[in-house]
Amino acid sequence: MAGRNMDPKKNPMPVQPPQERRRNFSEVALGYTSEQAASEAARCLRCKNKPCVEGCPVRIDIPAFLERAAQQDFSGAYEVISQSSSLPAVCGRVCPQETQCEARCVRGIKGEPVGIGRVERFAADWRAAHGAEAAVPAVAGEKAPRVAVIGSGPAGLSCAGELAKNGCAVTVYEALHTPGGVLVYGIPEFRLPKEIVRREIGALEELGVTVVTNAVAGRSFTIDELLEEYRAVFVGSGAGLPRFMGIPGENLKGVYSANEFLTRVNLMKAYEEGSPTPIQRPRRAVVVGGGNVAMDAARCALRLGAEEVSVVYRRSMEELPARAEEVEHAQEEGIVFRLLRNPVEIFGDQDGWAASVKCARMELGEPDASGRRRPVEVPGAFEEVPADCVIMAIGTSPNPLLTGTTPGLETQRWGGIVADETGRTSRKGVYAGGDAVTGAATVILAMGAGKTAAQAILEDLGRGVL
Ligand SMILES: Cc1cc2nc3c(=O)[nH]c(=O)nc-3n(C[C@H](O)[C@H](O)[C@H](O)COP(=O)(O)OP(=O)(O)OC[C@H]3O[C@@H](n4cnc5c(N)ncnc54)[C@H](O)[C@@H]3O)c2cc1C
């Protein structure tokens, strides 16, 4: 066993300096060296009851992979991770570890928890750099059951992977021209390089999965039509329909939903010279919301050249739901946090462009149903923030296109598909998981749901799980 590292602090993650990175789209976190990864892994105490594993939605055997990494056996570490997770390079970068595995780490009691995500990322990158073994060739024979997957985000991809590994002939239908879901159109290049997502999708294609893009289920074809050709259909269509506040001025030019703004920037590369995507480079941007989406939108606006970018959030820093690391990075880059503020109107100029946002001052009252203290308006207290670009990042819901064209598919009042914990829906042969069922959540939960639904599909098809 490698010697234990009792340093109370994590090995710091090398990052691009804030003054440089605030104007480029290259990855912010540069990743550990092999020595740093091994040294961080050696901080693990190998607890017998493994509380960190309980905190991981896909139950990666964390102490086992850290032990291998501590011995510089990164290939072995990767093997352990990939038994439970199909996207380790993605999860190592974007999982909210501080509220999951790392929140349960015993080292966190008297110091900082083990940087589990950082070591996971290193193992996945090491494996890619040192030539991953070719994927096991597809085992789907001529008589293999055909399964359709709608949506190519983490839920659809992990469902497809699990089914393909177990001998199904899988076709993934994706509405956009590029597969990957939020991983390509939402999360920016500087947090998750798109090459990594392409690599993961390439590995699935090697397994025999067919990906069809520009295919909008509910419009180009219906689920019922798919069921004539396929034995089962998994719906992993996410929750991409943006919400707006319903305040005056939201129809002005320069006001975007975060999804539209991020899609133009990330998928359509609006930041590149000569990009065909129309986007007005902001001078002063206001982003409304406090989640990961808001942080991403704010940091993209800054990288497009904005002089000032503010995040307007109606609660305080303590309730801000974004990942701690992203908030810290945003602050270092100079994003202004206007907390306890809530927009009530957007004013425009004579050409119909946004010019400023009127915000009400808020204070925190009694806890609401979510357990968080409810923000209430301070009577008569307002402030105006100049802004030629306003980005609404206040949440999304599932698009009703699919559910509206599938009779008998039960939905929640807010639009989510009703599925049990196995992913089975009210329609025989139709399964669902990820944001389409839970509403906006996380990559790892969507992946877990895709995998669980694949196991239910295999069971209903009378096939064992490998
Ligand atoms: C900007 C942003 C940042 C985020 N940051 C993080 C983070 O740091 N960490 C984290 O864990 N989570 C993060 N999340 C949340 C996470 O990305 C999602 O929870 C996760 O991607 C959900 O996966 P999914 O497969 O259910 O849906 P999605 O990733 O949304 O994929 C759904 C796919 O289905 C396609 N689709 C939709 N309708 C149809 C149709 N009718 N026909 C065919 N295809 C269709 C969509 O085009 C999309 O490609 C972030 C989300 C956003 C928007």
The ligand as a Gaussian input file, in Angstrom:
#p B3LYP/6-31G(d) Opt

LIG

0 1
 C      -25.422000      25.439000     -18.747000
 C      -25.566000      24.209000     -17.901000
 C      -24.556000      23.876000     -17.025000
 C      -24.641000      22.726000     -16.251000
 N      -23.617000      22.407000     -15.414000
 C      -23.649000      21.238000     -14.743000
 C      -22.543000      20.842000     -13.933000
 O      -21.550000      21.538000     -13.798000
 N      -22.610000      19.642000     -13.303000
 C      -23.698000      18.813000     -13.438000
 O      -23.680000      17.719000     -12.897000
 N      -24.772000      19.191000     -14.160000
 C      -24.775000      20.376000     -14.822000
 N      -25.850000      20.753000     -15.575000
 C      -27.028000      19.858000     -15.623000
 C      -26.791000      18.667000     -16.531000
 O      -26.092000      19.044000     -17.676000
 C      -28.109000      17.999000     -16.887000
 O      -28.742000      17.607000     -15.686000
 C      -27.898000      16.770000     -17.767000
 O      -27.261000      17.112000     -18.974000
 C      -29.231000      16.094000     -18.077000
 O      -29.004000      15.044000     -18.977000
 P      -30.169000      14.498000     -19.924000
 O      -29.546000      13.437000     -20.751000
 O      -31.356000      14.175000     -19.109000
 O      -30.589000      15.743000     -20.835000
 P      -29.794000      16.693000     -21.821000
 O      -28.364000      16.784000     -21.511000
 O      -30.590000      17.947000     -21.849000
 O      -29.942000      15.967000     -23.225000
 C      -31.209000      15.844000     -23.849000
 C      -30.996000      15.724000     -25.345000
 O      -32.241000      15.389000     -25.953000
 C      -32.406000      16.135000     -27.138000
 N      -33.843000      16.221000     -27.426000
 C      -34.773000      16.953000     -26.784000
 N      -35.988000      16.772000     -27.337000
 C      -35.795000      15.898000     -28.361000
 C      -36.662000      15.349000     -29.330000
 N      -37.969000      15.650000     -29.346000
 N      -36.142000      14.495000     -30.265000
 C      -34.812000      14.180000     -30.260000
 N      -33.950000      14.696000     -29.366000
 C      -34.435000      15.541000     -28.423000
 C      -31.775000      17.468000     -26.800000
 O      -31.426000      18.184000     -27.988000
 C      -30.560000      17.032000     -25.997000
 O      -29.453000      16.798000     -26.831000
 C      -25.805000      21.910000     -16.344000
 C      -26.855000      22.270000     -17.201000
 C      -26.741000      23.398000     -17.981000
 C      -27.871000      23.768000     -18.915000

